Amino acid sequence: MRLLNKIAYTSKVLPSAMWRAMSASPRGPLHLVIAMADHFEPAIDPESGAKRVPRSEQERRLDSWSREYPDAVDRWRDHDGRPFVHTYFYPAEQYDEGLLQMLADHCHAGWGEVEVHLHHGMMQPDTAENTRSVLTEFRDHLAIRHRCLALEDGSDQPRYAFVHGNFALANSAGGRFCGVDSEMKVLAETGCYADFTLPTGLNHPAQTVKINSLYECAFPLEQAAPHREGRNLIAGAAPKTLPLIVQGPLVADWKRALRSPGFLLETSAVTRRNPLSLRRLALWKQARITVQDRPDWIFIKLHCHGMDPTQHDAVLGRSFRKFLEDLVGGAADRNETLHFVTAREMANIIFAACDGKHGNPGEYRNYRFKPIAGVPAAADKWSAPSVSVKG
C-alpha cells in the first residue's frame, strides 16, 4: 500500500513540482508574506498518534512554550516591526477551557492567533451534522470565551481559518480521517473564509494535483474534495466562493535528494529532519505562490507541529533562531521586504490583492476580517467572561 501511495502521489505532483523547480527564480524587489500554520496539539504523543499525554504534561508544554517563544523571536522583526508569529490551529475535539485560555493569553500578548483544527472520522466516518455541531461549538468557545477568531463588518458570526487533521479535507483521503463529502459546504456555512491544509505530507492520498496555488474551489462545495481543481485568484477580481484554498510551497528539491535519497520534494513542513534555512527559502520563493498579476507579493505558508517535543529545535531552538537571524539580517541584500503574518492576516492580504490593492501588503493585515480581540469590550456579546481552569 505504501508503494502504491507513493506512486500515486508522485504521479500527481512531480511534473509540476519539477517544472517549478527548474524555472527561473523570481527577481526583486519582492514582498514575502510569511505565515506559520502550527498544527498545535498539546496532547500529542510522538510515540503514538492515537494516544494523548496527561493534562499536566499539556499544561507544562503550554507554559514552557509561552515563556520560550517570545525570547526566541522578539529580536528579529519584519518590515512592519512585527515579530515572527504562529497561527495556532488548535484541535476542536481536544478543547480544554483552561489550556485554551493559556494559549489565548499568549496570543493576545502579540505572539500569534488561534484558529480551528479538526481531527475526525478516525474510527468510523463522521457525519455532516456532527461536524457542523463540533465546529460551531468550538468556534463559539473561541470567540466568546477566549476572544479569538475574527469578525467581518456587518456580521456578528465569528469567522475562522481552518486546517484539517490528517490532511483529509472534504473527505479527500479515500474516506479515511473524515467521511464528510460536504465538509467544504459545512465549513463555508459555519464561517470559514480560508483553508490552510495543503500541501499534505509525503505520499498522502489527499494531495491535489493542483499545487503552489491560491484559488477558489472549482466544484460544488457539497461534493467530496471540491478543491481538487480550482480557479486561480486574480488581482482585480474578487473571489466569489469561500473558503479560499491557501497552499504552501511544494517543489522539487534536487540538492536534498542527492544527499538523502527519498526526499525529493520540499513540502514546506518545518521538522527536525528538515529545519528552516535560506536554501529552503529560495525554493519557497521559486514556488511563486501569488495572486495572479501581483507577482511581487509572494505568499509563503509553512506548517509545523509546535507541541511535538521531538521538534523543539526546529520550532524554538538553535536552527530556528539562526534562520530568523539570517532571514531578517540578509533581507535587504536579497532585495526582499518581509511581512510576518498570521493565517488571518495572510488571507486579508490575499483579499486585498484580489481587490486590486498594491504597495505594501502589510497595510492590509486587517483588510476584511478583523480580530475579535480588537472589538471594544462594551460590545457585550464579545466581551470576555471569566474563565475557570480545569484541574
Secondary structure as a PSIPRED ss2 file (coil, helix, strand):
# PSIPRED VFORMAT (PSIPRED V4.0)

   1 M C   1.000  0.000  0.000
   2 R H   0.000  1.000  0.000
   3 L H   0.000  1.000  0.000
   4 L H   0.000  1.000  0.000
   5 N H   0.000  1.000  0.000
   6 K H   0.000  1.000  0.000
   7 I H   0.000  1.000  0.000
   8 A H   0.000  1.000  0.000
   9 Y H   0.000  1.000  0.000
  10 T H   0.000  1.000  0.000
  11 S H   0.000  1.000  0.000
  12 K H   0.000  1.000  0.000
  13 V H   0.000  1.000  0.000
  14 L H   0.000  1.000  0.000
  15 P H   0.000  1.000  0.000
  16 S H   0.000  1.000  0.000
  17 A H   0.000  1.000  0.000
  18 M H   0.000  1.000  0.000
  19 W H   0.000  1.000  0.000
  20 R H   0.000  1.000  0.000
  21 A H   0.000  1.000  0.000
  22 M H   0.000  1.000  0.000
  23 S C   1.000  0.000  0.000
  24 A C   1.000  0.000  0.000
  25 S C   1.000  0.000  0.000
  26 P C   1.000  0.000  0.000
  27 R C   1.000  0.000  0.000
  28 G C   1.000  0.000  0.000
  29 P C   1.000  0.000  0.000
  30 L E   0.000  0.000  1.000
  31 H E   0.000  0.000  1.000
  32 L E   0.000  0.000  1.000
  33 V E   0.000  0.000  1.000
  34 I E   0.000  0.000  1.000
  35 A E   0.000  0.000  1.000
  36 M E   0.000  0.000  1.000
  37 A E   0.000  0.000  1.000
  38 D E   0.000  0.000  1.000
  39 H E   0.000  0.000  1.000
  40 F C   1.000  0.000  0.000
  41 E C   1.000  0.000  0.000
  42 P C   1.000  0.000  0.000
  43 A C   1.000  0.000  0.000
  44 I E   0.000  0.000  1.000
  45 D C   1.000  0.000  0.000
  46 P C   1.000  0.000  0.000
  47 E C   1.000  0.000  0.000
  48 S C   1.000  0.000  0.000
  49 G C   1.000  0.000  0.000
  50 A C   1.000  0.000  0.000
  51 K C   1.000  0.000  0.000
  52 R E   0.000  0.000  1.000
  53 V C   1.000  0.000  0.000
  54 P C   1.000  0.000  0.000
  55 R H   0.000  1.000  0.000
  56 S H   0.000  1.000  0.000
  57 E H   0.000  1.000  0.000
  58 Q H   0.000  1.000  0.000
  59 E H   0.000  1.000  0.000
  60 R H   0.000  1.000  0.000
  61 R H   0.000  1.000  0.000
  62 L H   0.000  1.000  0.000
  63 D H   0.000  1.000  0.000
  64 S H   0.000  1.000  0.000
  65 W H   0.000  1.000  0.000
  66 S H   0.000  1.000  0.000
  67 R H   0.000  1.000  0.000
  68 E H   0.000  1.000  0.000
  69 Y H   0.000  1.000  0.000
  70 P H   0.000  1.000  0.000
  71 D H   0.000  1.000  0.000
  72 A H   0.000  1.000  0.000
  73 V H   0.000  1.000  0.000
  74 D C   1.000  0.000  0.000
  75 R C   1.000  0.000  0.000
  76 W C   1.000  0.000  0.000
  77 R E   0.000  0.000  1.000
  78 D C   1.000  0.000  0.000
  79 H C   1.000  0.000  0.000
  80 D C   1.000  0.000  0.000
  81 G C   1.000  0.000  0.000
  82 R C   1.000  0.000  0.000
  83 P E   0.000  0.000  1.000
  84 F C   1.000  0.000  0.000
  85 V C   1.000  0.000  0.000
  86 H E   0.000  0.000  1.000
  87 T E   0.000  0.000  1.000
  88 Y E   0.000  0.000  1.000
  89 F E   0.000  0.000  1.000
  90 Y E   0.000  0.000  1.000
  91 P E   0.000  0.000  1.000
  92 A H   0.000  1.000  0.000
  93 E H   0.000  1.000  0.000
  94 Q H   0.000  1.000  0.000
  95 Y C   1.000  0.000  0.000
  96 D C   1.000  0.000  0.000
  97 E H   0.000  1.000  0.000
  98 G H   0.000  1.000  0.000
  99 L H   0.000  1.000  0.000
 100 L H   0.000  1.000  0.000
 101 Q H   0.000  1.000  0.000
 102 M H   0.000  1.000  0.000
 103 L H   0.000  1.000  0.000
 104 A H   0.000  1.000  0.000
 105 D H   0.000  1.000  0.000
 106 H H   0.000  1.000  0.000
 107 C H   0.000  1.000  0.000
 108 H H   0.000  1.000  0.000
 109 A H   0.000  1.000  0.000
 110 G H   0.000  1.000  0.000
 111 W H   0.000  1.000  0.000
 112 G E   0.000  0.000  1.000
 113 E E   0.000  0.000  1.000
 114 V E   0.000  0.000  1.000
 115 E E   0.000  0.000  1.000
 116 V E   0.000  0.000  1.000
 117 H E   0.000  0.000  1.000
 118 L E   0.000  0.000  1.000
 119 H C   1.000  0.000  0.000
 120 H C   1.000  0.000  0.000
 121 G C   1.000  0.000  0.000
 122 M C   1.000  0.000  0.000
 123 M C   1.000  0.000  0.000
 124 Q C   1.000  0.000  0.000
 125 P C   1.000  0.000  0.000
 126 D C   1.000  0.000  0.000
 127 T C   1.000  0.000  0.000
 128 A H   0.000  1.000  0.000
 129 E H   0.000  1.000  0.000
 130 N H   0.000  1.000  0.000
 131 T H   0.000  1.000  0.000
 132 R H   0.000  1.000  0.000
 133 S H   0.000  1.000  0.000
 134 V H   0.000  1.000  0.000
 135 L H   0.000  1.000  0.000
 136 T H   0.000  1.000  0.000
 137 E H   0.000  1.000  0.000
 138 F H   0.000  1.000  0.000
 139 R H   0.000  1.000  0.000
 140 D H   0.000  1.000  0.000
 141 H H   0.000  1.000  0.000
 142 L H   0.000  1.000  0.000
 143 A H   0.000  1.000  0.000
 144 I H   0.000  1.000  0.000
 145 R H   0.000  1.000  0.000
 146 H C   1.000  0.000  0.000
 147 R C   1.000  0.000  0.000
 148 C C   1.000  0.000  0.000
 149 L C   1.000  0.000  0.000
 150 A E   0.000  0.000  1.000
 151 L E   0.000  0.000  1.000
 152 E E   0.000  0.000  1.000
 153 D C   1.000  0.000  0.000
 154 G C   1.000  0.000  0.000
 155 S C   1.000  0.000  0.000
 156 D C   1.000  0.000  0.000
 157 Q C   1.000  0.000  0.000
 158 P C   1.000  0.000  0.000
 159 R E   0.000  0.000  1.000
 160 Y E   0.000  0.000  1.000
 161 A E   0.000  0.000  1.000
 162 F E   0.000  0.000  1.000
 163 V E   0.000  0.000  1.000
 164 H E   0.000  0.000  1.000
 165 G H   0.000  1.000  0.000
 166 N H   0.000  1.000  0.000
 167 F H   0.000  1.000  0.000
 168 A C   1.000  0.000  0.000
 169 L H   0.000  1.000  0.000
 170 A H   0.000  1.000  0.000
 171 N H   0.000  1.000  0.000
 172 S C   1.000  0.000  0.000
 173 A C   1.000  0.000  0.000
 174 G C   1.000  0.000  0.000
 175 G C   1.000  0.000  0.000
 176 R C   1.000  0.000  0.000
 177 F C   1.000  0.000  0.000
 178 C C   1.000  0.000  0.000
 179 G C   1.000  0.000  0.000
 180 V C   1.000  0.000  0.000
 181 D C   1.000  0.000  0.000
 182 S C   1.000  0.000  0.000
 183 E H   0.000  1.000  0.000
 184 M H   0.000  1.000  0.000
 185 K H   0.000  1.000  0.000
 186 V H   0.000  1.000  0.000
 187 L H   0.000  1.000  0.000
 188 A H   0.000  1.000  0.000
 189 E H   0.000  1.000  0.000
 190 T C   1.000  0.000  0.000
 191 G C   1.000  0.000  0.000
 192 C E   0.000  0.000  1.000
 193 Y E   0.000  0.000  1.000
 194 A E   0.000  0.000  1.000
 195 D E   0.000  0.000  1.000
 196 F C   1.000  0.000  0.000
 197 T C   1.000  0.000  0.000
 198 L C   1.000  0.000  0.000
 199 P C   1.000  0.000  0.000
 200 T C   1.000  0.000  0.000
 201 G C   1.000  0.000  0.000
 202 L C   1.000  0.000  0.000
 203 N C   1.000  0.000  0.000
 204 H C   1.000  0.000  0.000
 205 P C   1.000  0.000  0.000
 206 A C   1.000  0.000  0.000
 207 Q C   1.000  0.000  0.000
 208 T C   1.000  0.000  0.000
 209 V C   1.000  0.000  0.000
 210 K C   1.000  0.000  0.000
 211 I C   1.000  0.000  0.000
 212 N C   1.000  0.000  0.000
 213 S C   1.000  0.000  0.000
 214 L E   0.000  0.000  1.000
 215 Y E   0.000  0.000  1.000
 216 E E   0.000  0.000  1.000
 217 C E   0.000  0.000  1.000
 218 A C   1.000  0.000  0.000
 219 F C   1.000  0.000  0.000
 220 P C   1.000  0.000  0.000
 221 L C   1.000  0.000  0.000
 222 E C   1.000  0.000  0.000
 223 Q C   1.000  0.000  0.000
 224 A C   1.000  0.000  0.000
 225 A C   1.000  0.000  0.000
 226 P H   0.000  1.000  0.000
 227 H H   0.000  1.000  0.000
 228 R H   0.000  1.000  0.000
 229 E C   1.000  0.000  0.000
 230 G E   0.000  0.000  1.000
 231 R E   0.000  0.000  1.000
 232 N E   0.000  0.000  1.000
 233 L C   1.000  0.000  0.000
 234 I E   0.000  0.000  1.000
 235 A C   1.000  0.000  0.000
 236 G C   1.000  0.000  0.000
 237 A E   0.000  0.000  1.000
 238 A C   1.000  0.000  0.000
 239 P C   1.000  0.000  0.000
 240 K C   1.000  0.000  0.000
 241 T C   1.000  0.000  0.000
 242 L C   1.000  0.000  0.000
 243 P C   1.000  0.000  0.000
 244 L E   0.000  0.000  1.000
 245 I E   0.000  0.000  1.000
 246 V E   0.000  0.000  1.000
 247 Q C   1.000  0.000  0.000
 248 G C   1.000  0.000  0.000
 249 P C   1.000  0.000  0.000
 250 L C   1.000  0.000  0.000
 251 V E   0.000  0.000  1.000
 252 A E   0.000  0.000  1.000
 253 D C   1.000  0.000  0.000
 254 W H   0.000  1.000  0.000
 255 K H   0.000  1.000  0.000
 256 R H   0.000  1.000  0.000
 257 A H   0.000  1.000  0.000
 258 L H   0.000  1.000  0.000
 259 R H   0.000  1.000  0.000
 260 S C   1.000  0.000  0.000
 261 P C   1.000  0.000  0.000
 262 G C   1.000  0.000  0.000
 263 F C   1.000  0.000  0.000
 264 L C   1.000  0.000  0.000
 265 L E   0.000  0.000  1.000
 266 E E   0.000  0.000  1.000
 267 T C   1.000  0.000  0.000
 268 S C   1.000  0.000  0.000
 269 A E   0.000  0.000  1.000
 270 V C   1.000  0.000  0.000
 271 T C   1.000  0.000  0.000
 272 R C   1.000  0.000  0.000
 273 R C   1.000  0.000  0.000
 274 N C   1.000  0.000  0.000
 275 P C   1.000  0.000  0.000
 276 L C   1.000  0.000  0.000
 277 S C   1.000  0.000  0.000
 278 L H   0.000  1.000  0.000
 279 R H   0.000  1.000  0.000
 280 R H   0.000  1.000  0.000
 281 L H   0.000  1.000  0.000
 282 A H   0.000  1.000  0.000
 283 L H   0.000  1.000  0.000
 284 W H   0.000  1.000  0.000
 285 K H   0.000  1.000  0.000
 286 Q H   0.000  1.000  0.000
 287 A C   1.000  0.000  0.000
 288 R C   1.000  0.000  0.000
 289 I C   1.000  0.000  0.000
 290 T C   1.000  0.000  0.000
 291 V C   1.000  0.000  0.000
 292 Q E   0.000  0.000  1.000
 293 D C   1.000  0.000  0.000
 294 R C   1.000  0.000  0.000
 295 P C   1.000  0.000  0.000
 296 D C   1.000  0.000  0.000
 297 W E   0.000  0.000  1.000
 298 I E   0.000  0.000  1.000
 299 F E   0.000  0.000  1.000
 300 I E   0.000  0.000  1.000
 301 K E   0.000  0.000  1.000
 302 L E   0.000  0.000  1.000
 303 H E   0.000  0.000  1.000
 304 C E   0.000  0.000  1.000
 305 H C   1.000  0.000  0.000
 306 G C   1.000  0.000  0.000
 307 M C   1.000  0.000  0.000
 308 D C   1.000  0.000  0.000
 309 P H   0.000  1.000  0.000
 310 T H   0.000  1.000  0.000
 311 Q H   0.000  1.000  0.000
 312 H H   0.000  1.000  0.000
 313 D H   0.000  1.000  0.000
 314 A H   0.000  1.000  0.000
 315 V H   0.000  1.000  0.000
 316 L C   1.000  0.000  0.000
 317 G C   1.000  0.000  0.000
 318 R H   0.000  1.000  0.000
 319 S H   0.000  1.000  0.000
 320 F H   0.000  1.000  0.000
 321 R H   0.000  1.000  0.000
 322 K H   0.000  1.000  0.000
 323 F H   0.000  1.000  0.000
 324 L H   0.000  1.000  0.000
 325 E H   0.000  1.000  0.000
 326 D H   0.000  1.000  0.000
 327 L H   0.000  1.000  0.000
 328 V H   0.000  1.000  0.000
 329 G H   0.000  1.000  0.000
 330 G C   1.000  0.000  0.000
 331 A C   1.000  0.000  0.000
 332 A C   1.000  0.000  0.000
 333 D C   1.000  0.000  0.000
 334 R C   1.000  0.000  0.000
 335 N C   1.000  0.000  0.000
 336 E E   0.000  0.000  1.000
 337 T E   0.000  0.000  1.000
 338 L E   0.000  0.000  1.000
 339 H E   0.000  0.000  1.000
 340 F E   0.000  0.000  1.000
 341 V E   0.000  0.000  1.000
 342 T C   1.000  0.000  0.000
 343 A H   0.000  1.000  0.000
 344 R H   0.000  1.000  0.000
 345 E H   0.000  1.000  0.000
 346 M H   0.000  1.000  0.000
 347 A H   0.000  1.000  0.000
 348 N H   0.000  1.000  0.000
 349 I H   0.000  1.000  0.000
 350 I H   0.000  1.000  0.000
 351 F H   0.000  1.000  0.000
 352 A H   0.000  1.000  0.000
 353 A H   0.000  1.000  0.000
 354 C H   0.000  1.000  0.000
 355 D C   1.000  0.000  0.000
 356 G C   1.000  0.000  0.000
 357 K C   1.000  0.000  0.000
 358 H C   1.000  0.000  0.000
 359 G C   1.000  0.000  0.000
 360 N C   1.000  0.000  0.000
 361 P H   0.000  1.000  0.000
 362 G H   0.000  1.000  0.000
 363 E H   0.000  1.000  0.000
 364 Y H   0.000  1.000  0.000
 365 R C   1.000  0.000  0.000
 366 N C   1.000  0.000  0.000
 367 Y C   1.000  0.000  0.000
 368 R C   1.000  0.000  0.000
 369 F E   0.000  0.000  1.000
 370 K E   0.000  0.000  1.000
 371 P E   0.000  0.000  1.000
 372 I H   0.000  1.000  0.000
 373 A H   0.000  1.000  0.000
 374 G H   0.000  1.000  0.000
 375 V C   1.000  0.000  0.000
 376 P C   1.000  0.000  0.000
 377 A C   1.000  0.000  0.000
 378 A C   1.000  0.000  0.000
 379 A C   1.000  0.000  0.000
 380 D H   0.000  1.000  0.000
 381 K H   0.000  1.000  0.000
 382 W H   0.000  1.000  0.000
 383 S C   1.000  0.000  0.000
 384 A C   1.000  0.000  0.000
 385 P C   1.000  0.000  0.000
 386 S C   1.000  0.000  0.000
 387 V C   1.000  0.000  0.000
 388 S C   1.000  0.000  0.000
 389 V C   1.000  0.000  0.000
 390 K C   1.000  0.000  0.000
 391 G C   1.000  0.000  0.000
